Amino acid sequence: MLHLFGFGFAKNKGDLDDDCHNQIEEIGYASGTCLFTSSSVFNKIGLFDSFLFLYHDDLDLGWRAAQIGIKSYYVPTAIIYHAESYSLKWSSRKFFWLERNRRYCLLTHYSKNTYKKMSSCLFLVELMVWMFYLSKGFLGAKIKAELDIIKNRNFISQKYQEIESKKTVSDKELIKNFPDEIFVPKNVSGEIWSRTFNSILSKLSKKAKDRILQ
């Protein structure tokens, strides 16, 4: 699922597979872990963005697809076995890639008008992210991510123009179906922090959506 503030997460992750999710349904984007499409789709939306390298590359691809009217779907008959976080675990290096690429997607996928309308809410979300990284001892990873975004600002500007020129579906249309909460793995954040974070995140998401949809 794709969240308004650039977070990507797996819906119903960790739930027992008791056949209650046995219908094909639209999702925010297809996970790179299990993604199937045709060459004609890639010809329309382009390939994976090499700038992203690790994490959010699938989110970016699905987001770009949605922006030109190509939807992603969950297909319950598809089964895959995946060793999650096998290489990097939940390390500072992984958090660097996650945060750097989330910021990149926000700056390249939203129009400047949309970004402006959600900026005050996004600022508060960013404060919470800074606090989270500090609490995990990964402050250096967050600083490094921000510096890398600044370093590549010219490339990001070019990518923004490229994506904007291809859009056929507005930001307004897409964010209507974005969830207001995210799923945070238990081994990443405790239950209390996750519940508190989601409570605040949900309120900020709804507030930002109201401003964008006006």
N, CA and C atoms as a LAMMPS dump frame, in Angstrom:
ITEM: TIMESTEP
0
ITEM: NUMBER OF ATOMS
642
ITEM: BOX BOUNDS ff ff ff
-5.0000000000000000e+02 5.0000000000000000e+02
-5.0000000000000000e+02 5.0000000000000000e+02
-5.0000000000000000e+02 5.0000000000000000e+02
ITEM: ATOMS id mol type element x y z
1 1 1 N 0.838 -1.188 0
2 1 2 C 0 0 0
3 1 3 C 0.875 1.24 0
4 2 1 N 0.371 2.278 -0.647
5 2 2 C 1.094 3.538 -0.745
6 2 3 C 0.42 4.592 0.126
7 3 1 N 1.194 5.198 1.017
8 3 2 C 0.672 6.206 1.927
9 3 3 C 0.951 7.604 1.392
10 4 1 N 0.108 8.557 1.767
11 4 2 C 0.207 9.934 1.32
12 4 3 C 1.598 10.525 1.526
13 5 1 N 2.239 10.187 2.643
14 5 2 C 3.535 10.769 2.974
15 5 3 C 4.709 9.914 2.498
16 6 1 N 4.457 9.038 1.532
17 6 2 C 5.525 8.291 0.878
18 6 3 C 5.921 6.976 1.513
19 7 1 N 5.239 6.559 2.559
20 7 2 C 5.542 5.272 3.179
21 7 3 C 4.904 4.147 2.36
22 8 1 N 5.649 3.073 2.174
23 8 2 C 5.097 1.901 1.521
24 8 3 C 5.039 0.753 2.509
25 9 1 N 3.992 -0.035 2.475
26 9 2 C 3.883 -1.142 3.426
27 9 3 C 2.985 -2.241 2.877
28 10 1 N 3.057 -3.411 3.49
29 10 2 C 2.265 -4.568 3.065
30 10 3 C 0.964 -4.64 3.866
31 11 1 N -0.143 -4.6 3.174
32 11 2 C -1.453 -4.693 3.811
33 11 3 C -1.658 -6.087 4.388
34 12 1 N -2.211 -6.139 5.611
35 12 2 C -2.512 -7.411 6.283
36 12 3 C -1.273 -8.272 6.539
37 13 1 N -0.128 -7.637 6.559
38 13 2 C 1.106 -8.383 6.812
39 13 3 C 1.07 -9.003 8.204
40 14 1 N 1.426 -10.266 8.277
41 14 2 C 1.455 -10.969 9.555
42 14 3 C 0.15 -11.65 9.92
43 15 1 N -0.913 -11.382 9.161
44 15 2 C -2.2 -12.025 9.429
45 15 3 C -2.167 -13.481 8.978
46 16 1 N -2.854 -14.335 9.704
47 16 2 C -2.978 -15.736 9.325
48 16 3 C -3.78 -15.843 8.03
49 17 1 N -3.3 -16.643 7.103
50 17 2 C -3.983 -16.828 5.825
51 17 3 C -5.141 -17.81 6.021
52 18 1 N -6.307 -17.239 6.338
53 18 2 C -7.479 -18.081 6.592
54 18 3 C -8.523 -17.941 5.483
55 19 1 N -8.023 -17.604 4.286
56 19 2 C -8.878 -17.482 3.089
57 19 3 C -9.85 -16.314 3.136
58 20 1 N -9.637 -15.366 4.046
59 20 2 C -10.525 -14.203 4.087
60 20 3 C -10.08 -13.141 3.079
61 21 1 N -8.869 -13.3 2.541
62 21 2 C -8.376 -12.373 1.527
63 21 3 C -8.252 -13.121 0.201
64 22 1 N -9.341 -13.687 -0.243
65 22 2 C -9.306 -14.544 -1.426
66 22 3 C -9.926 -13.909 -2.667
67 23 1 N -10.03 -12.574 -2.647
68 23 2 C -10.581 -11.868 -3.801
69 23 3 C -9.512 -10.978 -4.429
70 24 1 N -9.531 -10.889 -5.733
71 24 2 C -8.628 -9.969 -6.419
72 24 3 C -9.04 -8.544 -6.056
73 25 1 N -8.081 -7.717 -5.674
74 25 2 C -8.406 -6.341 -5.3
75 25 3 C -7.291 -5.381 -5.704
76 26 1 N -7.677 -4.135 -5.923
77 26 2 C -6.714 -3.123 -6.308
78 26 3 C -5.845 -2.739 -5.113
79 27 1 N -4.562 -2.533 -5.359
80 27 2 C -3.623 -2.141 -4.308
81 27 3 C -2.836 -0.914 -4.772
82 28 1 N -2.058 -0.349 -3.88
83 28 2 C -1.299 0.849 -4.218
84 28 3 C -0.211 0.583 -5.242
85 29 1 N 0.505 -0.524 -5.051
86 29 2 C 1.557 -0.915 -5.987
87 29 3 C 1.911 -2.374 -5.734
88 30 1 N 2.511 -3.005 -6.727
89 30 2 C 2.898 -4.408 -6.587
90 30 3 C 4.307 -4.501 -6.01
91 31 1 N 4.467 -5.296 -4.982
92 31 2 C 5.774 -5.467 -4.361
93 31 3 C 6.756 -6.071 -5.351
94 32 1 N 7.982 -5.558 -5.336
95 32 2 C 9.011 -6.099 -6.211
96 32 3 C 9.324 -7.546 -5.902
97 33 1 N 8.93 -8.003 -4.715
98 33 2 C 9.116 -9.391 -4.327
99 33 3 C 8.317 -10.326 -5.227
100 34 1 N 7.167 -9.851 -5.666
101 34 2 C 6.281 -10.69 -6.48
102 34 3 C 5.498 -9.791 -7.435
103 35 1 N 6.15 -9.413 -8.524
104 35 2 C 5.557 -8.48 -9.479
105 35 3 C 5.52 -9.129 -10.856
106 36 1 N 4.355 -9.113 -11.46
107 36 2 C 4.212 -9.69 -12.8
108 36 3 C 3.474 -8.714 -13.695
109 37 1 N 4.061 -8.416 -14.852
110 37 2 C 3.398 -7.541 -15.804
111 37 3 C 3.916 -7.871 -17.198
112 38 1 N 3.528 -7.086 -18.173
113 38 2 C 3.934 -7.346 -19.551
114 38 3 C 4.97 -6.328 -20.011
115 39 1 N 5.659 -6.653 -21.076
116 39 2 C 6.654 -5.726 -21.624
117 39 3 C 5.986 -4.454 -22.13
118 40 1 N 4.732 -4.567 -22.586
119 40 2 C 4.026 -3.384 -23.083
120 40 3 C 3.786 -2.369 -21.973
121 41 1 N 3.558 -2.863 -20.752
122 41 2 C 3.381 -1.963 -19.607
123 41 3 C 4.688 -1.248 -19.302
124 42 1 N 5.784 -1.992 -19.291
125 42 2 C 7.088 -1.365 -19.057
126 42 3 C 7.416 -0.343 -20.141
127 43 1 N 7.01 -0.63 -21.367
128 43 2 C 7.246 0.323 -22.455
129 43 3 C 6.497 1.63 -22.221
130 44 1 N 5.355 1.551 -21.541
131 44 2 C 4.548 2.746 -21.275
132 44 3 C 5.068 3.543 -20.082
133 45 1 N 5.418 2.841 -19.014
134 45 2 C 5.79 3.544 -17.779
135 45 3 C 7.299 3.69 -17.591
136 46 1 N 8.072 2.916 -18.347
137 46 2 C 9.512 2.929 -18.165
138 46 3 C 9.955 1.835 -17.203
139 47 1 N 11.248 1.624 -17.108
140 47 2 C 11.78 0.576 -16.238
141 47 3 C 11.94 1.084 -14.808
142 48 1 N 12.5 0.261 -13.944
143 48 2 C 12.783 0.682 -12.578
144 48 3 C 13.761 1.855 -12.595
145 49 1 N 13.586 2.764 -11.669
146 49 2 C 14.446 3.941 -11.554
147 49 3 C 15.765 3.525 -10.908
148 50 1 N 16.848 3.615 -11.657
149 50 2 C 18.151 3.174 -11.158
150 50 3 C 18.655 4.021 -9.993
151 51 1 N 18.131 5.229 -9.826
152 51 2 C 18.544 6.086 -8.714
153 51 3 C 18.158 5.472 -7.373
154 52 1 N 17.046 4.748 -7.348
155 52 2 C 16.531 4.22 -6.082
156 52 3 C 17.345 3.029 -5.581
157 53 1 N 17.809 2.187 -6.461
158 53 2 C 18.697 1.071 -6.141
159 53 3 C 18.061 0.07 -5.179
160 54 1 N 17.931 0.437 -3.92
161 54 2 C 17.315 -0.443 -2.922
162 54 3 C 16.095 0.243 -2.304
163 55 1 N 14.977 -0.469 -2.236
164 55 2 C 13.772 -0.006 -1.547
165 55 3 C 13.077 1.171 -2.241
166 56 1 N 11.781 1.064 -2.287
167 56 2 C 10.897 2.048 -2.918
168 56 3 C 10.986 2.044 -4.444
169 57 1 N 11.834 1.182 -5.014
170 57 2 C 11.877 1.094 -6.467
171 57 3 C 10.571 0.525 -7.015
172 58 1 N 9.987 -0.426 -6.286
173 58 2 C 8.703 -0.989 -6.696
174 58 3 C 7.568 0.009 -6.441
175 59 1 N 7.657 0.739 -5.327
176 59 2 C 6.663 1.767 -5.017
177 59 3 C 6.672 2.843 -6.108
178 60 1 N 7.857 3.277 -6.485
179 60 2 C 8.002 4.283 -7.541
180 60 3 C 7.403 3.791 -8.851
181 61 1 N 7.69 2.553 -9.202
182 61 2 C 7.185 1.979 -10.452
183 61 3 C 5.659 1.928 -10.451
184 62 1 N 5.072 1.437 -9.352
185 62 2 C 3.623 1.355 -9.248
186 62 3 C 2.952 2.712 -9.221
187 63 1 N 3.623 3.673 -8.591
188 63 2 C 3.095 5.042 -8.517
189 63 3 C 3.088 5.68 -9.904
190 64 1 N 4.187 5.504 -10.626
191 64 2 C 4.254 6.035 -11.987
192 64 3 C 3.205 5.389 -12.886
193 65 1 N 2.98 4.102 -12.669
194 65 2 C 1.971 3.389 -13.453
195 65 3 C 0.578 3.959 -13.172
196 66 1 N 0.286 4.152 -11.888
197 66 2 C -1.025 4.685 -11.493
198 66 3 C -1.25 6.083 -12.051
199 67 1 N -0.175 6.833 -12.193
200 67 2 C -0.282 8.207 -12.694
201 67 3 C -0.635 8.278 -14.181
202 68 1 N -0.503 7.144 -14.872
203 68 2 C -0.933 7.113 -16.274
204 68 3 C -2.073 6.11 -16.475
205 69 1 N -2.745 5.776 -15.372
206 69 2 C -3.949 4.963 -15.452
207 69 3 C -3.766 3.462 -15.433
208 70 1 N -2.554 2.984 -15.115
209 70 2 C -2.301 1.544 -15.035
210 70 3 C -2.343 1.129 -13.57
211 71 1 N -3.306 0.306 -13.21
212 71 2 C -3.514 -0.069 -11.815
213 71 3 C -2.766 -1.349 -11.437
214 72 1 N -2.551 -1.514 -10.139
215 72 2 C -1.91 -2.716 -9.602
216 72 3 C -2.944 -3.516 -8.818
217 73 1 N -2.808 -4.84 -8.855
218 73 2 C -3.787 -5.695 -8.187
219 73 3 C -3.123 -6.788 -7.369
220 74 1 N -3.784 -7.112 -6.277
221 74 2 C -3.409 -8.268 -5.453
222 74 3 C -4.152 -9.477 -6.013
223 75 1 N -3.407 -10.552 -6.3
224 75 2 C -4.003 -11.775 -6.829
225 75 3 C -3.757 -12.903 -5.825
226 76 1 N -4.785 -13.353 -5.115
227 76 2 C -4.612 -14.312 -4.02
228 76 3 C -4.078 -15.681 -4.429
229 77 1 N -4.212 -16.044 -5.683
230 77 2 C -3.726 -17.359 -6.104
231 77 3 C -2.219 -17.375 -6.332
232 78 1 N -1.605 -16.198 -6.343
233 78 2 C -0.15 -16.109 -6.5
234 78 3 C 0.516 -16.339 -5.146
235 79 1 N 1.481 -17.215 -5.091
236 79 2 C 2.173 -17.541 -3.836
237 79 3 C 3.681 -17.4 -4.037
238 80 1 N 4.329 -16.759 -3.094
239 80 2 C 5.78 -16.611 -3.161
240 80 3 C 6.371 -16.756 -1.763
241 81 1 N 7.571 -17.318 -1.695
242 81 2 C 8.3 -17.441 -0.433
243 81 3 C 9.458 -16.452 -0.468
244 82 1 N 9.519 -15.588 0.54
245 82 2 C 10.483 -14.489 0.521
246 82 3 C 11.193 -14.366 1.863
247 83 1 N 12.543 -14.379 1.824
248 83 2 C 13.331 -14.168 3.035
249 83 3 C 13.456 -12.666 3.251
250 84 1 N 12.583 -12.125 4.074
251 84 2 C 12.512 -10.671 4.252
252 84 3 C 13.766 -10.113 4.909
253 85 1 N 14.239 -8.978 4.374
254 85 2 C 15.394 -8.271 4.929
255 85 3 C 16.596 -9.197 5.123
256 86 1 N 16.758 -10.105 4.184
257 86 2 C 17.818 -11.11 4.322
258 86 3 C 19.21 -10.486 4.355
259 87 1 N 19.433 -9.486 3.494
260 87 2 C 20.775 -8.92 3.36
261 87 3 C 21.112 -7.861 4.408
262 88 1 N 20.229 -6.863 4.55
263 88 2 C 20.543 -5.718 5.407
264 88 3 C 19.913 -5.754 6.788
265 89 1 N 18.967 -6.674 6.992
266 89 2 C 18.224 -6.705 8.252
267 89 3 C 17.634 -5.316 8.48
268 90 1 N 17.354 -4.953 9.746
269 90 2 C 16.864 -3.596 10.048
270 90 3 C 18.048 -2.792 10.568
271 91 1 N 18.952 -2.47 9.666
272 91 2 C 20.196 -1.786 10.001
273 91 3 C 20.143 -0.315 9.611
274 92 1 N 21.162 0.445 10.032
275 92 2 C 21.229 1.858 9.671
276 92 3 C 21.342 2.016 8.164
277 93 1 N 22.01 1.089 7.505
278 93 2 C 22.15 1.149 6.051
279 93 3 C 20.784 0.996 5.373
280 94 1 N 19.988 0.069 5.878
281 94 2 C 18.656 -0.117 5.298
282 94 3 C 17.789 1.115 5.546
283 95 1 N 17.846 1.665 6.749
284 95 2 C 17.047 2.847 7.069
285 95 3 C 17.462 4.039 6.208
286 96 1 N 18.742 4.116 5.857
287 96 2 C 19.208 5.178 4.966
288 96 3 C 18.519 5.084 3.608
289 97 1 N 18.533 3.893 3.021
290 97 2 C 17.917 3.713 1.704
291 97 3 C 16.411 3.947 1.752
292 98 1 N 15.768 3.463 2.799
293 98 2 C 14.325 3.638 2.938
294 98 3 C 13.955 5.12 2.993
295 99 1 N 14.674 5.879 3.804
296 99 2 C 14.329 7.29 4.001
297 99 3 C 14.742 8.149 2.815
298 100 1 N 15.929 7.909 2.297
299 100 2 C 16.388 8.664 1.124
300 100 3 C 15.412 8.486 -0.037
301 101 1 N 14.993 7.266 -0.27
302 101 2 C 14.138 6.981 -1.412
303 101 3 C 12.692 7.426 -1.193
304 102 1 N 12.246 7.412 0.058
305 102 2 C 10.91 7.958 0.363
306 102 3 C 10.885 9.453 0.056
307 103 1 N 11.911 10.174 0.48
308 103 2 C 11.987 11.604 0.228
309 103 3 C 12.06 11.882 -1.278
310 104 1 N 12.816 11.071 -1.977
311 104 2 C 12.956 11.214 -3.429
312 104 3 C 11.599 11.066 -4.119
313 105 1 N 10.837 10.061 -3.729
314 105 2 C 9.526 9.821 -4.35
315 105 3 C 8.553 10.964 -4.066
316 106 1 N 8.588 11.504 -2.875
317 106 2 C 7.722 12.629 -2.543
318 106 3 C 8.036 13.845 -3.418
319 107 1 N 9.305 14.078 -3.64
320 107 2 C 9.738 15.254 -4.394
321 107 3 C 9.555 15.107 -5.899
322 108 1 N 9.479 13.884 -6.378
323 108 2 C 9.357 13.663 -7.821
324 108 3 C 7.94 13.328 -8.283
325 109 1 N 7.098 12.82 -7.41
326 109 2 C 5.787 12.327 -7.84
327 109 3 C 4.623 13.296 -7.618
328 110 1 N 4.738 14.166 -6.639
329 110 2 C 3.667 15.142 -6.405
330 110 3 C 3.948 16.426 -7.182
331 111 1 N 2.88 17.031 -7.685
332 111 2 C 3.037 18.336 -8.317
333 111 3 C 3.444 19.347 -7.254
334 112 1 N 4.033 20.428 -7.655
335 112 2 C 4.466 21.452 -6.694
336 112 3 C 3.262 22.012 -5.932
337 113 1 N 2.129 22.093 -6.594
338 113 2 C 0.921 22.595 -5.95
339 113 3 C 0.447 21.64 -4.852
340 114 1 N 0.458 20.343 -5.152
341 114 2 C 0.072 19.337 -4.162
342 114 3 C 1.02 19.35 -2.975
343 115 1 N 2.307 19.394 -3.274
344 115 2 C 3.332 19.389 -2.23
345 115 3 C 3.174 20.593 -1.313
346 116 1 N 2.859 21.734 -1.889
347 116 2 C 2.681 22.959 -1.108
348 116 3 C 1.501 22.824 -0.15
349 117 1 N 0.411 22.249 -0.636
350 117 2 C -0.789 22.112 0.189
351 117 3 C -0.58 21.152 1.368
352 118 1 N 0.274 20.163 1.191
353 118 2 C 0.483 19.188 2.249
354 118 3 C 1.736 19.476 3.072
355 119 1 N 2.452 20.553 2.743
356 119 2 C 3.763 20.83 3.339
357 119 3 C 3.749 20.972 4.857
358 120 1 N 2.738 21.638 5.41
359 120 2 C 2.713 21.833 6.862
360 120 3 C 2.509 20.511 7.594
361 121 1 N 1.653 19.656 7.052
362 121 2 C 1.422 18.337 7.66
363 121 3 C 2.651 17.451 7.466
364 122 1 N 3.25 17.551 6.297
365 122 2 C 4.447 16.766 6.01
366 122 3 C 5.596 17.179 6.924
367 123 1 N 5.668 18.447 7.252
368 123 2 C 6.707 18.936 8.163
369 123 3 C 6.603 18.244 9.521
370 124 1 N 5.385 18.101 10.015
371 124 2 C 5.174 17.438 11.308
372 124 3 C 5.496 15.949 11.226
373 125 1 N 5.178 15.333 10.098
374 125 2 C 5.523 13.927 9.891
375 125 3 C 7.042 13.768 9.89
376 126 1 N 7.723 14.694 9.231
377 126 2 C 9.181 14.629 9.178
378 126 3 C 9.789 14.755 10.576
379 127 1 N 9.19 15.57 11.423
380 127 2 C 9.673 15.683 12.802
381 127 3 C 9.564 14.349 13.525
382 128 1 N 8.446 13.65 13.305
383 128 2 C 8.266 12.335 13.928
384 128 3 C 9.283 11.337 13.386
385 129 1 N 9.575 11.411 12.089
386 129 2 C 10.559 10.508 11.494
387 129 3 C 11.941 10.77 12.086
388 130 1 N 12.293 12.053 12.247
389 130 2 C 13.563 12.395 12.877
390 130 3 C 13.644 11.814 14.289
391 131 1 N 12.545 11.928 15.043
392 131 2 C 12.509 11.385 16.411
393 131 3 C 12.673 9.873 16.399
394 132 1 N 12.04 9.224 15.424
395 132 2 C 12.129 7.767 15.324
396 132 3 C 13.562 7.332 15.047
397 133 1 N 14.197 7.997 14.092
398 133 2 C 15.577 7.646 13.757
399 133 3 C 16.506 7.892 14.943
400 134 1 N 16.252 8.974 15.668
401 134 2 C 17.057 9.278 16.848
402 134 3 C 16.885 8.188 17.902
403 135 1 N 15.641 7.745 18.108
404 135 2 C 15.37 6.716 19.126
405 135 3 C 16.005 5.377 18.772
406 136 1 N 16.19 5.128 17.475
407 136 2 C 16.768 3.863 17.021
408 136 3 C 18.292 3.922 16.916
409 137 1 N 18.85 5.114 17.16
410 137 2 C 20.292 5.26 17.045
411 137 3 C 20.754 5.39 15.608
412 138 1 N 19.833 5.75 14.722
413 138 2 C 20.137 5.858 13.297
414 138 3 C 20.088 7.306 12.804
415 139 1 N 20.342 8.244 13.687
416 139 2 C 20.285 9.656 13.313
417 139 3 C 21.23 9.952 12.15
418 140 1 N 22.396 9.319 12.165
419 140 2 C 23.368 9.512 11.097
420 140 3 C 22.815 9.106 9.741
421 141 1 N 21.999 8.029 9.73
422 141 2 C 21.405 7.55 8.48
423 141 3 C 20.407 8.561 7.934
424 142 1 N 19.65 9.181 8.826
425 142 2 C 18.671 10.183 8.415
426 142 3 C 19.383 11.429 7.87
427 143 1 N 20.417 11.88 8.548
428 143 2 C 21.181 13.045 8.092
429 143 3 C 21.811 12.756 6.729
430 144 1 N 22.374 11.567 6.593
431 144 2 C 23.002 11.172 5.338
432 144 3 C 21.977 11.146 4.203
433 145 1 N 20.757 10.68 4.509
434 145 2 C 19.691 10.621 3.506
435 145 3 C 19.321 12.026 3.03
436 146 1 N 19.19 12.952 3.966
437 146 2 C 18.827 14.326 3.618
438 146 3 C 19.929 14.998 2.797
439 147 1 N 21.181 14.765 3.174
440 147 2 C 22.304 15.346 2.441
441 147 3 C 22.381 14.802 1.019
442 148 1 N 22.041 13.521 0.864
443 148 2 C 22.077 12.913 -0.459
444 148 3 C 20.984 13.49 -1.357
445 149 1 N 19.834 13.808 -0.763
446 149 2 C 18.748 14.446 -1.513
447 149 3 C 19.184 15.824 -2
448 150 1 N 19.839 16.579 -1.124
449 150 2 C 20.33 17.916 -1.495
450 150 3 C 21.388 17.81 -2.593
451 151 1 N 22.266 16.852 -2.448
452 151 2 C 23.337 16.634 -3.42
453 151 3 C 22.777 16.367 -4.818
454 152 1 N 21.659 15.656 -4.878
455 152 2 C 21.082 15.254 -6.161
456 152 3 C 19.872 16.096 -6.568
457 153 1 N 19.782 17.31 -6.043
458 153 2 C 18.607 18.137 -6.291
459 153 3 C 18.376 18.445 -7.779
460 154 1 N 19.45 18.585 -8.559
461 154 2 C 19.283 18.863 -9.984
462 154 3 C 18.695 17.659 -10.717
463 155 1 N 19.187 16.481 -10.379
464 155 2 C 18.649 15.262 -10.984
465 155 3 C 17.193 15.065 -10.577
466 156 1 N 16.894 15.334 -9.311
467 156 2 C 15.526 15.192 -8.806
468 156 3 C 14.591 16.148 -9.543
469 157 1 N 15.051 17.36 -9.797
470 157 2 C 14.252 18.336 -10.533
471 157 3 C 13.951 17.842 -11.951
472 158 1 N 14.941 17.238 -12.586
473 158 2 C 14.758 16.707 -13.936
474 158 3 C 13.765 15.546 -13.935
475 159 1 N 13.892 14.679 -12.935
476 159 2 C 12.981 13.536 -12.824
477 159 3 C 11.56 14.006 -12.551
478 160 1 N 11.417 15.037 -11.741
479 160 2 C 10.105 15.624 -11.454
480 160 3 C 9.443 16.096 -12.748
481 161 1 N 10.186 16.814 -13.565
482 161 2 C 9.651 17.325 -14.826
483 161 3 C 9.242 16.185 -15.748
484 162 1 N 10.037 15.143 -15.764
485 162 2 C 9.749 13.976 -16.607
486 162 3 C 8.449 13.294 -16.193
487 163 1 N 8.282 13.082 -14.887
488 163 2 C 7.081 12.416 -14.39
489 163 3 C 5.848 13.287 -14.58
490 164 1 N 5.988 14.582 -14.313
491 164 2 C 4.86 15.505 -14.482
492 164 3 C 4.364 15.534 -15.927
493 165 1 N 5.288 15.457 -16.878
494 165 2 C 4.923 15.541 -18.289
495 165 3 C 4.142 14.317 -18.768
496 166 1 N 4.252 13.21 -18.033
497 166 2 C 3.588 11.972 -18.447
498 166 3 C 2.248 11.735 -17.738
499 167 1 N 1.978 12.48 -16.686
500 167 2 C 0.776 12.246 -15.875
501 167 3 C -0.508 12.409 -16.682
502 168 1 N -1.416 11.442 -16.507
503 168 2 C -2.765 11.572 -17.066
504 168 3 C -3.81 11.47 -15.96
505 169 1 N -3.376 11.041 -14.783
506 169 2 C -4.256 10.938 -13.615
507 169 3 C -3.733 11.91 -12.56
508 170 1 N -4.601 12.767 -12.051
509 170 2 C -4.182 13.803 -11.112
510 170 3 C -3.845 13.248 -9.728
511 171 1 N -3.078 14.04 -8.983
512 171 2 C -2.77 13.671 -7.596
513 171 3 C -4.058 13.502 -6.796
514 172 1 N -5.019 14.375 -7.044
515 172 2 C -6.292 14.326 -6.313
516 172 3 C -6.97 12.977 -6.459
517 173 1 N -6.992 12.471 -7.685
518 173 2 C -7.655 11.202 -7.939
519 173 3 C -6.957 10.046 -7.232
520 174 1 N -5.641 10.077 -7.238
521 174 2 C -4.885 8.97 -6.655
522 174 3 C -4.971 8.922 -5.135
523 175 1 N -4.849 10.086 -4.49
524 175 2 C -4.766 10.078 -3.023
525 175 3 C -6.097 9.764 -2.348
526 176 1 N -7.188 9.805 -3.09
527 176 2 C -8.49 9.476 -2.507
528 176 3 C -8.484 8.077 -1.884
529 177 1 N -7.735 7.174 -2.49
530 177 2 C -7.717 5.786 -2.03
531 177 3 C -6.498 5.434 -1.184
532 178 1 N -5.658 6.429 -0.883
533 178 2 C -4.497 6.165 -0.043
534 178 3 C -4.954 5.913 1.398
535 179 1 N -4.402 4.915 2.079
536 179 2 C -4.756 4.674 3.484
537 179 3 C -4.184 5.772 4.372
538 180 1 N -4.77 5.947 5.55
539 180 2 C -4.291 6.987 6.467
540 180 3 C -3.311 6.452 7.504
541 181 1 N -3.285 5.135 7.674
542 181 2 C -2.349 4.519 8.613
543 181 3 C -1.389 3.607 7.859
544 182 1 N -0.31 3.237 8.505
545 182 2 C 0.651 2.316 7.904
546 182 3 C 0.88 1.14 8.843
547 183 1 N 1.485 0.089 8.312
548 183 2 C 1.857 -1.053 9.133
549 183 3 C 3.334 -0.953 9.47
550 184 1 N 3.654 -1.023 10.753
551 184 2 C 5.046 -0.98 11.202
552 184 3 C 5.373 -2.321 11.853
553 185 1 N 6.336 -3.074 11.319
554 185 2 C 6.695 -4.378 11.886
555 185 3 C 7.042 -4.28 13.374
556 186 1 N 6.658 -5.292 14.139
557 186 2 C 6.897 -5.283 15.58
558 186 3 C 8.383 -5.253 15.923
559 187 1 N 9.215 -5.843 15.036
560 187 2 C 10.645 -5.858 15.324
561 187 3 C 11.322 -4.531 14.983
562 188 1 N 10.55 -3.598 14.439
563 188 2 C 11.074 -2.272 14.119
564 188 3 C 10.635 -1.251 15.154
565 189 1 N 9.387 -1.362 15.568
566 189 2 C 8.844 -0.4 16.526
567 189 3 C 7.91 -1.108 17.501
568 190 1 N 7.957 -0.713 18.762
569 190 2 C 7.088 -1.301 19.773
570 190 3 C 5.633 -0.953 19.533
571 191 1 N 4.742 -1.685 20.165
572 191 2 C 3.308 -1.506 19.952
573 191 3 C 2.834 -0.105 20.347
574 192 1 N 3.337 0.413 21.452
575 192 2 C 2.91 1.733 21.926
576 192 3 C 3.333 2.82 20.946
577 193 1 N 4.604 2.771 20.505
578 193 2 C 5.101 3.765 19.552
579 193 3 C 4.335 3.674 18.241
580 194 1 N 4.109 2.444 17.779
581 194 2 C 3.405 2.243 16.513
582 194 3 C 1.989 2.791 16.577
583 195 1 N 1.306 2.527 17.697
584 195 2 C -0.074 3.004 17.862
585 195 3 C -0.111 4.533 17.934
586 196 1 N 0.844 5.12 18.672
587 196 2 C 0.906 6.577 18.799
588 196 3 C 1.23 7.226 17.466
589 197 1 N 2.223 6.665 16.786
590 197 2 C 2.642 7.19 15.488
591 197 3 C 1.479 7.149 14.49
592 198 1 N 0.775 6.019 14.444
593 198 2 C -0.334 5.882 13.504
594 198 3 C -1.496 6.803 13.838
595 199 1 N -1.719 7.045 15.108
596 199 2 C -2.795 7.942 15.519
597 199 3 C -2.54 9.354 14.998
598 200 1 N -1.308 9.823 15.19
599 200 2 C -0.932 11.165 14.723
600 200 3 C -0.874 11.191 13.205
601 201 1 N -0.289 10.147 12.617
602 201 2 C -0.144 10.066 11.163
603 201 3 C -1.499 10.104 10.469
604 202 1 N -2.461 9.392 11.024
605 202 2 C -3.803 9.336 10.444
606 202 3 C -4.462 10.71 10.434
607 203 1 N -4.327 11.435 11.542
608 203 2 C -4.918 12.777 11.625
609 203 3 C -4.27 13.735 10.626
610 204 1 N -2.942 13.657 10.52
611 204 2 C -2.227 14.528 9.591
612 204 3 C -2.545 14.17 8.139
613 205 1 N -2.692 12.892 7.88
614 205 2 C -3.023 12.432 6.533
615 205 3 C -4.394 12.954 6.103
616 206 1 N -5.364 12.832 6.975
617 206 2 C -6.723 13.295 6.67
618 206 3 C -6.747 14.808 6.475
619 207 1 N -5.996 15.508 7.306
620 207 2 C -5.942 16.979 7.213
621 207 3 C -5.316 17.394 5.888
622 208 1 N -4.218 16.734 5.513
623 208 2 C -3.538 17.058 4.266
624 208 3 C -4.426 16.739 3.061
625 209 1 N -5.122 15.614 3.129
626 209 2 C -6.028 15.231 2.037
627 209 3 C -7.142 16.272 1.856
628 210 1 N -7.677 16.746 2.958
629 210 2 C -8.735 17.761 2.878
630 210 3 C -8.245 19.015 2.147
631 211 1 N -7.015 19.4 2.437
632 211 2 C -6.452 20.59 1.794
633 211 3 C -6.208 20.349 0.301
634 212 1 N -5.739 19.164 -0.037
635 212 2 C -5.441 18.855 -1.436
636 212 3 C -6.72 18.714 -2.252
637 213 1 N -7.745 18.146 -1.649
638 213 2 C -8.987 17.848 -2.37
639 213 3 C -9.942 19.025 -2.461
640 214 1 N -9.621 20.114 -1.815
641 214 2 C -10.487 21.304 -1.868
642 214 3 C -10.592 21.849 -3.292
